Amino acid sequence: MNNDNMATFDDFKKLDIRVGEIIKVEFFKKAKNPAYKLWIDFGDEIGIKKI
């Protein structure tokens, strides 16, 4: 395995990993491939995001 492409621990510390609660899901009919619209609640700091 080539170690040139390996992430370091310092790279990992730069990540912003969050956990949210899925509060709503809809089938996305206009998508070319099967897909869903998600509303995720990330709490007071970020709020609800739609993806």
mmCIF entry with sequence, helices, sheets and N, C-alpha, C, O atoms, coordinates in Angstrom:
data_MODEL
# 
_entry.id   MODEL 
# 
_entity.id                         1 
_entity.type                       polymer 
_entity.pdbx_number_of_molecules   1 
# 
_entity_poly.entity_id                      1 
_entity_poly.type                           'polypeptide(L)' 
_entity_poly.nstd_linkage                   no 
_entity_poly.nstd_monomer                   no 
_entity_poly.pdbx_seq_one_letter_code       MNNDNMATFDDFKKLDIRVGEIIKVEFFKKAKNPAYKLWIDFGDEIGIKKI 
_entity_poly.pdbx_seq_one_letter_code_can   MNNDNMATFDDFKKLDIRVGEIIKVEFFKKAKNPAYKLWIDFGDEIGIKKI 
_entity_poly.pdbx_strand_id                 A 
# 
loop_
_entity_poly_seq.entity_id 
_entity_poly_seq.num 
_entity_poly_seq.mon_id 
_entity_poly_seq.hetero 
1 1  MET n 
1 2  ASN n 
1 3  ASN n 
1 4  ASP n 
1 5  ASN n 
1 6  MET n 
1 7  ALA n 
1 8  THR n 
1 9  PHE n 
1 10 ASP n 
1 11 ASP n 
1 12 PHE n 
1 13 LYS n 
1 14 LYS n 
1 15 LEU n 
1 16 ASP n 
1 17 ILE n 
1 18 ARG n 
1 19 VAL n 
1 20 GLY n 
1 21 GLU n 
1 22 ILE n 
1 23 ILE n 
1 24 LYS n 
1 25 VAL n 
1 26 GLU n 
1 27 PHE n 
1 28 PHE n 
1 29 LYS n 
1 30 LYS n 
1 31 ALA n 
1 32 LYS n 
1 33 ASN n 
1 34 PRO n 
1 35 ALA n 
1 36 TYR n 
1 37 LYS n 
1 38 LEU n 
1 39 TRP n 
1 40 ILE n 
1 41 ASP n 
1 42 PHE n 
1 43 GLY n 
1 44 ASP n 
1 45 GLU n 
1 46 ILE n 
1 47 GLY n 
1 48 ILE n 
1 49 LYS n 
1 50 LYS n 
1 51 ILE n 
# 
_struct_asym.id          A 
_struct_asym.entity_id   1 
# 
loop_
_struct_conf.conf_type_id 
_struct_conf.id 
_struct_conf.pdbx_PDB_helix_id 
_struct_conf.beg_label_comp_id 
_struct_conf.beg_label_asym_id 
_struct_conf.beg_label_seq_id 
_struct_conf.pdbx_beg_PDB_ins_code 
_struct_conf.end_label_comp_id 
_struct_conf.end_label_asym_id 
_struct_conf.end_label_seq_id 
_struct_conf.pdbx_end_PDB_ins_code 
_struct_conf.beg_auth_comp_id 
_struct_conf.beg_auth_asym_id 
_struct_conf.beg_auth_seq_id 
_struct_conf.end_auth_comp_id 
_struct_conf.end_auth_asym_id 
_struct_conf.end_auth_seq_id 
_struct_conf.pdbx_PDB_helix_class 
_struct_conf.details 
_struct_conf.pdbx_PDB_helix_length 
HELX_P HELX_P1 AA1 ASN A 3 ? ASN A 5  ? ASN A 3 ASN A 5  5 ? 3 
HELX_P HELX_P2 AA2 PHE A 9 ? LYS A 13 ? PHE A 9 LYS A 13 1 ? 5 
# 
_struct_conf_type.id          HELX_P 
_struct_conf_type.criteria    ? 
_struct_conf_type.reference   ? 
# 
_struct_sheet.id               AA1 
_struct_sheet.type             ? 
_struct_sheet.number_strands   3 
_struct_sheet.details          ? 
# 
loop_
_struct_sheet_order.sheet_id 
_struct_sheet_order.range_id_1 
_struct_sheet_order.range_id_2 
_struct_sheet_order.offset 
_struct_sheet_order.sense 
AA1 1 2 ? anti-parallel 
AA1 2 3 ? anti-parallel 
# 
loop_
_struct_sheet_range.sheet_id 
_struct_sheet_range.id 
_struct_sheet_range.beg_label_comp_id 
_struct_sheet_range.beg_label_asym_id 
_struct_sheet_range.beg_label_seq_id 
_struct_sheet_range.pdbx_beg_PDB_ins_code 
_struct_sheet_range.end_label_comp_id 
_struct_sheet_range.end_label_asym_id 
_struct_sheet_range.end_label_seq_id 
_struct_sheet_range.pdbx_end_PDB_ins_code 
_struct_sheet_range.beg_auth_comp_id 
_struct_sheet_range.beg_auth_asym_id 
_struct_sheet_range.beg_auth_seq_id 
_struct_sheet_range.end_auth_comp_id 
_struct_sheet_range.end_auth_asym_id 
_struct_sheet_range.end_auth_seq_id 
AA1 1 GLU A 21 ? PHE A 27 ? GLU A 21 PHE A 27 
AA1 2 TYR A 36 ? ASP A 41 ? TYR A 36 ASP A 41 
AA1 3 ILE A 48 ? LYS A 50 ? ILE A 48 LYS A 50 
# 
loop_
_atom_site.group_PDB 
_atom_site.id 
_atom_site.type_symbol 
_atom_site.label_atom_id 
_atom_site.label_alt_id 
_atom_site.label_comp_id 
_atom_site.label_asym_id 
_atom_site.label_entity_id 
_atom_site.label_seq_id 
_atom_site.pdbx_PDB_ins_code 
_atom_site.Cartn_x 
_atom_site.Cartn_y 
_atom_site.Cartn_z 
_atom_site.occupancy 
_atom_site.B_iso_or_equiv 
_atom_site.pdbx_formal_charge 
_atom_site.auth_seq_id 
_atom_site.auth_comp_id 
_atom_site.auth_asym_id 
_atom_site.auth_atom_id 
_atom_site.pdbx_PDB_model_num 
ATOM 1   N N  . MET A 1 1  ? 0.842   -1.188 0.000   1.00 0.00 ? 1  MET A N  1 
ATOM 2   C CA . MET A 1 1  ? 0.000   0.000  0.000   1.00 0.00 ? 1  MET A CA 1 
ATOM 3   C C  . MET A 1 1  ? 0.882   1.244  0.000   1.00 0.00 ? 1  MET A C  1 
ATOM 4   O O  . MET A 1 1  ? 1.880   1.304  0.717   1.00 0.00 ? 1  MET A O  1 
ATOM 5   N N  . ASN A 1 2  ? 0.516   2.216  -0.791  1.00 0.00 ? 2  ASN A N  1 
ATOM 6   C CA . ASN A 1 2  ? 1.261   3.465  -0.893  1.00 0.00 ? 2  ASN A CA 1 
ATOM 7   C C  . ASN A 1 2  ? 0.846   4.406  0.232   1.00 0.00 ? 2  ASN A C  1 
ATOM 8   O O  . ASN A 1 2  ? -0.327  4.768  0.323   1.00 0.00 ? 2  ASN A O  1 
ATOM 9   N N  . ASN A 1 3  ? 1.766   4.804  1.078   1.00 0.00 ? 3  ASN A N  1 
ATOM 10  C CA . ASN A 1 3  ? 1.457   5.676  2.215   1.00 0.00 ? 3  ASN A CA 1 
ATOM 11  C C  . ASN A 1 3  ? 1.383   7.149  1.849   1.00 0.00 ? 3  ASN A C  1 
ATOM 12  O O  . ASN A 1 3  ? 1.056   7.972  2.704   1.00 0.00 ? 3  ASN A O  1 
ATOM 13  N N  . ASP A 1 4  ? 1.680   7.511  0.589   1.00 0.00 ? 4  ASP A N  1 
ATOM 14  C CA . ASP A 1 4  ? 1.640   8.916  0.183   1.00 0.00 ? 4  ASP A CA 1 
ATOM 15  C C  . ASP A 1 4  ? 0.234   9.501  0.264   1.00 0.00 ? 4  ASP A C  1 
ATOM 16  O O  . ASP A 1 4  ? 0.085   10.710 0.439   1.00 0.00 ? 4  ASP A O  1 
ATOM 17  N N  . ASN A 1 5  ? -0.796  8.676  0.142   1.00 0.00 ? 5  ASN A N  1 
ATOM 18  C CA . ASN A 1 5  ? -2.178  9.145  0.150   1.00 0.00 ? 5  ASN A CA 1 
ATOM 19  C C  . ASN A 1 5  ? -2.870  8.948  1.494   1.00 0.00 ? 5  ASN A C  1 
ATOM 20  O O  . ASN A 1 5  ? -4.076  9.166  1.608   1.00 0.00 ? 5  ASN A O  1 
ATOM 21  N N  . MET A 1 6  ? -2.124  8.543  2.503   1.00 0.00 ? 6  MET A N  1 
ATOM 22  C CA . MET A 1 6  ? -2.712  8.284  3.817   1.00 0.00 ? 6  MET A CA 1 
ATOM 23  C C  . MET A 1 6  ? -2.928  9.607  4.562   1.00 0.00 ? 6  MET A C  1 
ATOM 24  O O  . MET A 1 6  ? -2.092  10.509 4.505   1.00 0.00 ? 6  MET A O  1 
ATOM 25  N N  . ALA A 1 7  ? -4.044  9.705  5.251   1.00 0.00 ? 7  ALA A N  1 
ATOM 26  C CA . ALA A 1 7  ? -4.331  10.873 6.075   1.00 0.00 ? 7  ALA A CA 1 
ATOM 27  C C  . ALA A 1 7  ? -3.577  10.758 7.393   1.00 0.00 ? 7  ALA A C  1 
ATOM 28  O O  . ALA A 1 7  ? -3.367  9.663  7.914   1.00 0.00 ? 7  ALA A O  1 
ATOM 29  N N  . THR A 1 8  ? -3.182  11.891 7.913   1.00 0.00 ? 8  THR A N  1 
ATOM 30  C CA . THR A 1 8  ? -2.497  11.920 9.203   1.00 0.00 ? 8  THR A CA 1 
ATOM 31  C C  . THR A 1 8  ? -3.510  12.191 10.301  1.00 0.00 ? 8  THR A C  1 
ATOM 32  O O  . THR A 1 8  ? -4.663  12.526 10.032  1.00 0.00 ? 8  THR A O  1 
ATOM 33  N N  . PHE A 1 9  ? -3.065  12.043 11.538  1.00 0.00 ? 9  PHE A N  1 
ATOM 34  C CA . PHE A 1 9  ? -3.946  12.364 12.660  1.00 0.00 ? 9  PHE A CA 1 
ATOM 35  C C  . PHE A 1 9  ? -4.288  13.853 12.660  1.00 0.00 ? 9  PHE A C  1 
ATOM 36  O O  . PHE A 1 9  ? -5.397  14.227 13.041  1.00 0.00 ? 9  PHE A O  1 
ATOM 37  N N  . ASP A 1 10 ? -3.362  14.700 12.242  1.00 0.00 ? 10 ASP A N  1 
ATOM 38  C CA . ASP A 1 10 ? -3.651  16.141 12.150  1.00 0.00 ? 10 ASP A CA 1 
ATOM 39  C C  . ASP A 1 10 ? -4.738  16.408 11.117  1.00 0.00 ? 10 ASP A C  1 
ATOM 40  O O  . ASP A 1 10 ? -5.571  17.292 11.317  1.00 0.00 ? 10 ASP A O  1 
ATOM 41  N N  . ASP A 1 11 ? -4.745  15.654 10.009  1.00 0.00 ? 11 ASP A N  1 
ATOM 42  C CA . ASP A 1 11 ? -5.825  15.772 9.018   1.00 0.00 ? 11 ASP A CA 1 
ATOM 43  C C  . ASP A 1 11 ? -7.162  15.391 9.648   1.00 0.00 ? 11 ASP A C  1 
ATOM 44  O O  . ASP A 1 11 ? -8.166  16.073 9.446   1.00 0.00 ? 11 ASP A O  1 
ATOM 45  N N  . PHE A 1 12 ? -7.170  14.309 10.403  1.00 0.00 ? 12 PHE A N  1 
ATOM 46  C CA . PHE A 1 12 ? -8.385  13.838 11.056  1.00 0.00 ? 12 PHE A CA 1 
ATOM 47  C C  . PHE A 1 12 ? -8.920  14.874 12.048  1.00 0.00 ? 12 PHE A C  1 
ATOM 48  O O  . PHE A 1 12 ? -10.134 15.049 12.147  1.00 0.00 ? 12 PHE A O  1 
ATOM 49  N N  . LYS A 1 13 ? -8.051  15.557 12.778  1.00 0.00 ? 13 LYS A N  1 
ATOM 50  C CA . LYS A 1 13 ? -8.476  16.553 13.764  1.00 0.00 ? 13 LYS A CA 1 
ATOM 51  C C  . LYS A 1 13 ? -9.160  17.752 13.114  1.00 0.00 ? 13 LYS A C  1 
ATOM 52  O O  . LYS A 1 13 ? -9.897  18.473 13.788  1.00 0.00 ? 13 LYS A O  1 
ATOM 53  N N  . LYS A 1 14 ? -8.934  17.980 11.822  1.00 0.00 ? 14 LYS A N  1 
ATOM 54  C CA . LYS A 1 14 ? -9.547  19.105 11.106  1.00 0.00 ? 14 LYS A CA 1 
ATOM 55  C C  . LYS A 1 14 ? -11.004 18.837 10.724  1.00 0.00 ? 14 LYS A C  1 
ATOM 56  O O  . LYS A 1 14 ? -11.732 19.766 10.377  1.00 0.00 ? 14 LYS A O  1 
ATOM 57  N N  . LEU A 1 15 ? -11.431 17.576 10.784  1.00 0.00 ? 15 LEU A N  1 
ATOM 58  C CA . LEU A 1 15 ? -12.799 17.229 10.389  1.00 0.00 ? 15 LEU A CA 1 
ATOM 59  C C  . LEU A 1 15 ? -13.816 17.758 11.391  1.00 0.00 ? 15 LEU A C  1 
ATOM 60  O O  . LEU A 1 15 ? -13.549 17.830 12.590  1.00 0.00 ? 15 LEU A O  1 
ATOM 61  N N  . ASP A 1 16 ? -14.980 18.125 10.883  1.00 0.00 ? 16 ASP A N  1 
ATOM 62  C CA . ASP A 1 16 ? -16.101 18.554 11.724  1.00 0.00 ? 16 ASP A CA 1 
ATOM 63  C C  . ASP A 1 16 ? -17.185 17.483 11.576  1.00 0.00 ? 16 ASP A C  1 
ATOM 64  O O  . ASP A 1 16 ? -17.993 17.536 10.649  1.00 0.00 ? 16 ASP A O  1 
ATOM 65  N N  . ILE A 1 17 ? -17.198 16.526 12.480  1.00 0.00 ? 17 ILE A N  1 
ATOM 66  C CA . ILE A 1 17 ? -18.132 15.400 12.413  1.00 0.00 ? 17 ILE A CA 1 
ATOM 67  C C  . ILE A 1 17 ? -19.301 15.680 13.346  1.00 0.00 ? 17 ILE A C  1 
ATOM 68  O O  . ILE A 1 17 ? -19.102 15.971 14.525  1.00 0.00 ? 17 ILE A O  1 
ATOM 69  N N  . ARG A 1 18 ? -20.501 15.594 12.830  1.00 0.00 ? 18 ARG A N  1 
ATOM 70  C CA . ARG A 1 18 ? -21.697 15.897 13.620  1.00 0.00 ? 18 ARG A CA 1 
ATOM 71  C C  . ARG A 1 18 ? -22.700 14.765 13.522  1.00 0.00 ? 18 ARG A C  1 
ATOM 72  O O  . ARG A 1 18 ? -22.663 13.964 12.588  1.00 0.00 ? 18 ARG A O  1 
ATOM 73  N N  . VAL A 1 19 ? -23.592 14.709 14.488  1.00 0.00 ? 19 VAL A N  1 
ATOM 74  C CA . VAL A 1 19 ? -24.677 13.730 14.507  1.00 0.00 ? 19 VAL A CA 1 
ATOM 75  C C  . VAL A 1 19 ? -25.979 14.505 14.530  1.00 0.00 ? 19 VAL A C  1 
ATOM 76  O O  . VAL A 1 19 ? -26.122 15.477 15.272  1.00 0.00 ? 19 VAL A O  1 
ATOM 77  N N  . GLY A 1 20 ? -26.937 14.069 13.707  1.00 0.00 ? 20 GLY A N  1 
ATOM 78  C CA . GLY A 1 20 ? -28.234 14.716 13.673  1.00 0.00 ? 20 GLY A CA 1 
ATOM 79  C C  . GLY A 1 20 ? -29.350 13.690 13.695  1.00 0.00 ? 20 GLY A C  1 
ATOM 80  O O  . GLY A 1 20 ? -29.122 12.489 13.554  1.00 0.00 ? 20 GLY A O  1 
ATOM 81  N N  . GLU A 1 21 ? -30.567 14.194 13.877  1.00 0.00 ? 21 GLU A N  1 
ATOM 82  C CA . GLU A 1 21 ? -31.755 13.345 13.897  1.00 0.00 ? 21 GLU A CA 1 
ATOM 83  C C  . GLU A 1 21 ? -32.559 13.596 12.629  1.00 0.00 ? 21 GLU A C  1 
ATOM 84  O O  . GLU A 1 21 ? -32.933 14.734 12.344  1.00 0.00 ? 21 GLU A O  1 
ATOM 85  N N  . ILE A 1 22 ? -32.825 12.543 11.871  1.00 0.00 ? 22 ILE A N  1 
ATOM 86  C CA . ILE A 1 22 ? -33.649 12.661 10.667  1.00 0.00 ? 22 ILE A CA 1 
ATOM 87  C C  . ILE A 1 22 ? -35.085 12.883 11.127  1.00 0.00 ? 22 ILE A C  1 
ATOM 88  O O  . ILE A 1 22 ? -35.654 12.055 11.838  1.00 0.00 ? 22 ILE A O  1 
ATOM 89  N N  . ILE A 1 23 ? -35.673 14.023 10.708  1.00 0.00 ? 23 ILE A N  1 
ATOM 90  C CA . ILE A 1 23 ? -37.027 14.345 11.166  1.00 0.00 ? 23 ILE A CA 1 
ATOM 91  C C  . ILE A 1 23 ? -38.075 14.219 10.059  1.00 0.00 ? 23 ILE A C  1 
ATOM 92  O O  . ILE A 1 23 ? -39.273 14.174 10.339  1.00 0.00 ? 23 ILE A O  1 
ATOM 93  N N  . LYS A 1 24 ? -37.616 14.163 8.784   1.00 0.00 ? 24 LYS A N  1 
ATOM 94  C CA . LYS A 1 24 ? -38.566 14.037 7.685   1.00 0.00 ? 24 LYS A CA 1 
ATOM 95  C C  . LYS A 1 24 ? -37.849 13.453 6.473   1.00 0.00 ? 24 LYS A C  1 
ATOM 96  O O  . LYS A 1 24 ? -36.690 13.776 6.218   1.00 0.00 ? 24 LYS A O  1 
ATOM 97  N N  . VAL A 1 25 ? -38.544 12.586 5.722   1.00 0.00 ? 25 VAL A N  1 
ATOM 98  C CA . VAL A 1 25 ? -37.996 11.973 4.508   1.00 0.00 ? 25 VAL A CA 1 
ATOM 99  C C  . VAL A 1 25 ? -39.078 11.989 3.439   1.00 0.00 ? 25 VAL A C  1 
ATOM 100 O O  . VAL A 1 25 ? -40.230 11.645 3.704   1.00 0.00 ? 25 VAL A O  1 
ATOM 101 N N  . GLU A 1 26 ? -38.697 12.394 2.221   1.00 0.00 ? 26 GLU A N  1 
ATOM 102 C CA . GLU A 1 26 ? -39.616 12.351 1.075   1.00 0.00 ? 26 GLU A CA 1 
ATOM 103 C C  . GLU A 1 26 ? -38.891 11.715 -0.105  1.00 0.00 ? 26 GLU A C  1 
ATOM 104 O O  . GLU A 1 26 ? -37.691 11.926 -0.279  1.00 0.00 ? 26 GLU A O  1 
ATOM 105 N N  . PHE A 1 27 ? -39.599 10.948 -0.910  1.00 0.00 ? 27 PHE A N  1 
ATOM 106 C CA . PHE A 1 27 ? -39.041 10.413 -2.144  1.00 0.00 ? 27 PHE A CA 1 
ATOM 107 C C  . PHE A 1 27 ? -38.852 11.568 -3.121  1.00 0.00 ? 27 PHE A C  1 
ATOM 108 O O  . PHE A 1 27 ? -39.753 12.391 -3.282  1.00 0.00 ? 27 PHE A O  1 
ATOM 109 N N  . PHE A 1 28 ? -37.693 11.640 -3.774  1.00 0.00 ? 28 PHE A N  1 
ATOM 110 C CA . PHE A 1 28 ? -37.379 12.715 -4.722  1.00 0.00 ? 28 PHE A CA 1 
ATOM 111 C C  . PHE A 1 28 ? -37.702 12.228 -6.131  1.00 0.00 ? 28 PHE A C  1 
ATOM 112 O O  . PHE A 1 28 ? -36.879 11.574 -6.772  1.00 0.00 ? 28 PHE A O  1 
ATOM 113 N N  . LYS A 1 29 ? -38.904 12.550 -6.611  1.00 0.00 ? 29 LYS A N  1 
ATOM 114 C CA . LYS A 1 29 ? -39.423 12.033 -7.878  1.00 0.00 ? 29 LYS A CA 1 
ATOM 115 C C  . LYS A 1 29 ? -38.657 12.531 -9.095  1.00 0.00 ? 29 LYS A C  1 
ATOM 116 O O  . LYS A 1 29 ? -38.587 11.823 -10.100 1.00 0.00 ? 29 LYS A O  1 
ATOM 117 N N  . LYS A 1 30 ? -38.078 13.738 -9.036  1.00 0.00 ? 30 LYS A N  1 
ATOM 118 C CA . LYS A 1 30 ? -37.410 14.328 -10.195 1.00 0.00 ? 30 LYS A CA 1 
ATOM 119 C C  . LYS A 1 30 ? -35.977 13.826 -10.383 1.00 0.00 ? 30 LYS A C  1 
ATOM 120 O O  . LYS A 1 30 ? -35.354 14.137 -11.398 1.00 0.00 ? 30 LYS A O  1 
ATOM 121 N N  . ALA A 1 31 ? -35.446 13.068 -9.443  1.00 0.00 ? 31 ALA A N  1 
ATOM 122 C CA . ALA A 1 31 ? -34.073 12.572 -9.550  1.00 0.00 ? 31 ALA A CA 1 
ATOM 123 C C  . ALA A 1 31 ? -33.961 11.515 -10.645 1.00 0.00 ? 31 ALA A C  1 
ATOM 124 O O  . ALA A 1 31 ? -34.892 10.740 -10.869 1.00 0.00 ? 31 ALA A O  1 
ATOM 125 N N  . LYS A 1 32 ? -32.810 11.491 -11.328 1.00 0.00 ? 32 LYS A N  1 
ATOM 126 C CA . LYS A 1 32 ? -32.582 10.487 -12.368 1.00 0.00 ? 32 LYS A CA 1 
ATOM 127 C C  . LYS A 1 32 ? -32.461 9.097  -11.760 1.00 0.00 ? 32 LYS A C  1 
ATOM 128 O O  . LYS A 1 32 ? -32.960 8.127  -12.330 1.00 0.00 ? 32 LYS A O  1 
ATOM 129 N N  . ASN A 1 33 ? -31.816 8.992  -10.632 1.00 0.00 ? 33 ASN A N  1 
ATOM 130 C CA . ASN A 1 33 ? -31.676 7.732  -9.894  1.00 0.00 ? 33 ASN A CA 1 
ATOM 131 C C  . ASN A 1 33 ? -32.528 7.827  -8.634  1.00 0.00 ? 33 ASN A C  1 
ATOM 132 O O  . ASN A 1 33 ? -32.769 8.931  -8.145  1.00 0.00 ? 33 ASN A O  1 
ATOM 133 N N  . PRO A 1 34 ? -32.984 6.716  -8.104  1.00 0.00 ? 34 PRO A N  1 
ATOM 134 C CA . PRO A 1 34 ? -33.788 6.771  -6.882  1.00 0.00 ? 34 PRO A CA 1 
ATOM 135 C C  . PRO A 1 34 ? -33.078 7.564  -5.785  1.00 0.00 ? 34 PRO A C  1 
ATOM 136 O O  . PRO A 1 34 ? -31.914 7.308  -5.477  1.00 0.00 ? 34 PRO A O  1 
ATOM 137 N N  . ALA A 1 35 ? -33.785 8.519  -5.206  1.00 0.00 ? 35 ALA A N  1 
ATOM 138 C CA . ALA A 1 35 ? -33.190 9.380  -4.185  1.00 0.00 ? 35 ALA A CA 1 
ATOM 139 C C  . ALA A 1 35 ? -34.266 9.850  -3.215  1.00 0.00 ? 35 ALA A C  1 
ATOM 140 O O  . ALA A 1 35 ? -35.461 9.739  -3.489  1.00 0.00 ? 35 ALA A O  1 
ATOM 141 N N  . TYR A 1 36 ? -33.825 10.373 -2.086  1.00 0.00 ? 36 TYR A N  1 
ATOM 142 C CA . TYR A 1 36 ? -34.714 10.888 -1.055  1.00 0.00 ? 36 TYR A CA 1 
ATOM 143 C C  . TYR A 1 36 ? -34.279 12.279 -0.631  1.00 0.00 ? 36 TYR A C  1 
ATOM 144 O O  . TYR A 1 36 ? -33.093 12.607 -0.677  1.00 0.00 ? 36 TYR A O  1 
ATOM 145 N N  . LYS A 1 37 ? -35.234 13.093 -0.220  1.00 0.00 ? 37 LYS A N  1 
ATOM 146 C CA . LYS A 1 37 ? -34.957 14.378 0.414   1.00 0.00 ? 37 LYS A CA 1 
ATOM 147 C C  . LYS A 1 37 ? -34.998 14.138 1.924   1.00 0.00 ? 37 LYS A C  1 
ATOM 148 O O  . LYS A 1 37 ? -35.934 13.526 2.437   1.00 0.00 ? 37 LYS A O  1 
ATOM 149 N N  . LEU A 1 38 ? -33.981 14.623 2.624   1.00 0.00 ? 38 LEU A N  1 
ATOM 150 C CA . LEU A 1 38 ? -33.902 14.441 4.070   1.00 0.00 ? 38 LEU A CA 1 
ATOM 151 C C  . LEU A 1 38 ? -33.877 15.789 4.774   1.00 0.00 ? 38 LEU A C  1 
ATOM 152 O O  . LEU A 1 38 ? -33.211 16.721 4.323   1.00 0.00 ? 38 LEU A O  1 
ATOM 153 N N  . TRP A 1 39 ? -34.595 15.887 5.865   1.00 0.00 ? 39 TRP A N  1 
ATOM 154 C CA . TRP A 1 39 ? -34.517 17.029 6.766   1.00 0.00 ? 39 TRP A CA 1 
ATOM 155 C C  . TRP A 1 39 ? -33.874 16.503 8.043   1.00 0.00 ? 39 TRP A C  1 
ATOM 156 O O  . TRP A 1 39 ? -34.402 15.601 8.693   1.00 0.00 ? 39 TRP A O  1 
ATOM 157 N N  . ILE A 1 40 ? -32.728 17.080 8.393   1.00 0.00 ? 40 ILE A N  1 
ATOM 158 C CA . ILE A 1 40 ? -31.962 16.591 9.538   1.00 0.00 ? 40 ILE A CA 1 
ATOM 159 C C  . ILE A 1 40 ? -31.803 17.715 10.558  1.00 0.00 ? 40 ILE A C  1 
ATOM 160 O O  . ILE A 1 40 ? -31.366 18.815 10.220  1.00 0.00 ? 40 ILE A O  1 
ATOM 161 N N  . ASP A 1 41 ? -32.160 17.431 11.797  1.00 0.00 ? 41 ASP A N  1 
ATOM 162 C CA . ASP A 1 41 ? -32.039 18.393 12.895  1.00 0.00 ? 41 ASP A CA 1 
ATOM 163 C C  . ASP A 1 41 ? -30.689 18.196 13.562  1.00 0.00 ? 41 ASP A C  1 
ATOM 164 O O  . ASP A 1 41 ? -30.423 17.149 14.152  1.00 0.00 ? 41 ASP A O  1 
ATOM 165 N N  . PHE A 1 42 ? -29.830 19.222 13.462  1.00 0.00 ? 42 PHE A N  1 
ATOM 166 C CA . PHE A 1 42 ? -28.505 19.189 14.067  1.00 0.00 ? 42 PHE A CA 1 
ATOM 167 C C  . PHE A 1 42 ? -28.450 19.961 15.382  1.00 0.00 ? 42 PHE A C  1 
ATOM 168 O O  . PHE A 1 42 ? -27.363 20.264 15.875  1.00 0.00 ? 42 PHE A O  1 
ATOM 169 N N  . GLY A 1 43 ? -29.589 20.278 15.944  1.00 0.00 ? 43 GLY A N  1 
ATOM 170 C CA . GLY A 1 43 ? -29.621 20.956 17.242  1.00 0.00 ? 43 GLY A CA 1 
ATOM 171 C C  . GLY A 1 43 ? -29.646 22.472 17.105  1.00 0.00 ? 43 GLY A C  1 
ATOM 172 O O  . GLY A 1 43 ? -29.729 23.017 16.004  1.00 0.00 ? 43 GLY A O  1 
ATOM 173 N N  . ASP A 1 44 ? -29.570 23.133 18.254  1.00 0.00 ? 44 ASP A N  1 
ATOM 174 C CA . ASP A 1 44 ? -29.715 24.594 18.302  1.00 0.00 ? 44 ASP A CA 1 
ATOM 175 C C  . ASP A 1 44 ? -28.618 25.341 17.562  1.00 0.00 ? 44 ASP A C  1 
ATOM 176 O O  . ASP A 1 44 ? -28.882 26.387 16.969  1.00 0.00 ? 44 ASP A O  1 
ATOM 177 N N  . GLU A 1 45 ? -27.395 24.830 17.582  1.00 0.00 ? 45 GLU A N  1 
ATOM 178 C CA . GLU A 1 45 ? -26.269 25.548 16.980  1.00 0.00 ? 45 GLU A CA 1 
ATOM 179 C C  . GLU A 1 45 ? -26.376 25.643 15.460  1.00 0.00 ? 45 GLU A C  1 
ATOM 180 O O  . GLU A 1 45 ? -26.060 26.683 14.881  1.00 0.00 ? 45 GLU A O  1 
ATOM 181 N N  . ILE A 1 46 ? -26.820 24.566 14.809  1.00 0.00 ? 46 ILE A N  1 
ATOM 182 C CA . ILE A 1 46 ? -26.889 24.523 13.353  1.00 0.00 ? 46 ILE A CA 1 
ATOM 183 C C  . ILE A 1 46 ? -28.326 24.581 12.853  1.00 0.00 ? 46 ILE A C  1 
ATOM 184 O O  . ILE A 1 46 ? -28.603 25.240 11.851  1.00 0.00 ? 46 ILE A O  1 
ATOM 185 N N  . GLY A 1 47 ? -29.230 23.912 13.526  1.00 0.00 ? 47 GLY A N  1 
ATOM 186 C CA . GLY A 1 47 ? -30.628 23.895 13.122  1.00 0.00 ? 47 GLY A CA 1 
ATOM 187 C C  . GLY A 1 47 ? -30.933 22.750 12.170  1.00 0.00 ? 47 GLY A C  1 
ATOM 188 O O  . GLY A 1 47 ? -30.205 21.758 12.119  1.00 0.00 ? 47 GLY A O  1 
ATOM 189 N N  . ILE A 1 48 ? -32.019 22.897 11.417  1.00 0.00 ? 48 ILE A N  1 
ATOM 190 C CA . ILE A 1 48 ? -32.492 21.856 10.499  1.00 0.00 ? 48 ILE A CA 1 
ATOM 191 C C  . ILE A 1 48 ? -31.917 22.132 9.110   1.00 0.00 ? 48 ILE A C  1 
ATOM 192 O O  . ILE A 1 48 ? -32.017 23.244 8.594   1.00 0.00 ? 48 ILE A O  1 
ATOM 193 N N  . LYS A 1 49 ? -31.316 21.103 8.518   1.00 0.00 ? 49 LYS A N  1 
ATOM 194 C CA . LYS A 1 49 ? -30.760 21.202 7.169   1.00 0.00 ? 49 LYS A CA 1 
ATOM 195 C C  . LYS A 1 49 ? -31.483 20.230 6.261   1.00 0.00 ? 49 LYS A C  1 
ATOM 196 O O  . LYS A 1 49 ? -31.833 19.128 6.684   1.00 0.00 ? 49 LYS A O  1 
ATOM 197 N N  . LYS A 1 50 ? -31.713 20.627 5.009   1.00 0.00 ? 50 LYS A N  1 
ATOM 198 C CA . LYS A 1 50 ? -32.366 19.783 4.015   1.00 0.00 ? 50 LYS A CA 1 
ATOM 199 C C  . LYS A 1 50 ? -31.309 19.345 3.007   1.00 0.00 ? 50 LYS A C  1 
ATOM 200 O O  . LYS A 1 50 ? -30.578 20.166 2.453   1.00 0.00 ? 50 LYS A O  1 
ATOM 201 N N  . ILE A 1 51 ? -31.244 18.028 2.781   1.00 0.00 ? 51 ILE A N  1 
ATOM 202 C CA . ILE A 1 51 ? -30.292 17.517 1.786   1.00 0.00 ? 51 ILE A CA 1 
ATOM 203 C C  . ILE A 1 51 ? -31.003 16.564 0.856   1.00 0.00 ? 51 ILE A C  1 
ATOM 204 O O  . ILE A 1 51 ? -30.387 16.018 -0.058  1.00 0.00 ? 51 ILE A O  1 
# 
